[in-house]
Amino acid sequence: MHANQALRILLAAALLLLSAAAGAEAVEGRVTWVDDGDSFVMILDGGREARVRIAGIDAPERRQPYSRVARRHLEEMVKERRVTVAAYKTDVYGRLVGPVRANGRDVGLAQIEAGLAWHDVRRLAEQPADEARTYAGAESAARSACRGLWAWSAPVPPWEWRARQR
């Protein structure tokens, strides 16, 4: 790769991150339902219901090992509690996507630290570099400590599991 080409790619990635950060809309509300280890339903201030996908992580799918544990862990952190979502996009399923905080805690990071979600490296361009490093380090530490799904001999990332189901 030539230096000019590398510089253009770097600039494009930086612009994407800046536009994602600039477009983030902080929404607050109370979580009423947890779908799985990385998504939930909340009632926004103002009464509107919103479905949310936690950015930066991918938790086991239903019928995958550790899916129930991941869901319960997320419920413990957010169900019937107020959360803030820094929503930067809406996905193809109509869910708000963004980092989620509950009681000042990064919920996605907590799922990774517990060994109940993967750092979703497929969407690194959407994640600030410092947060990506933190998430990657947390996944590495959970793997080393054999926490959660990392105690399983052959954990299958949800994106691979979904592809096999098609």
Secondary structure, DSSP 4 states (H G I P E B T S, - for coil): --HHHHHHHHHHHHHHHHHHHHT-EEEEEEEEEEEETTEEEEEETTS-EEEEEETTEEPPPTTSTTHHHHHHHHHHHHBTSEEEEEE-EE-TTS-EEE-EEETTEEHHHHHHHTTSSEE-GGGGGGS-HHHHHHHHHHHHHHHHTT-GGGGSSS---HHHHHHHH-
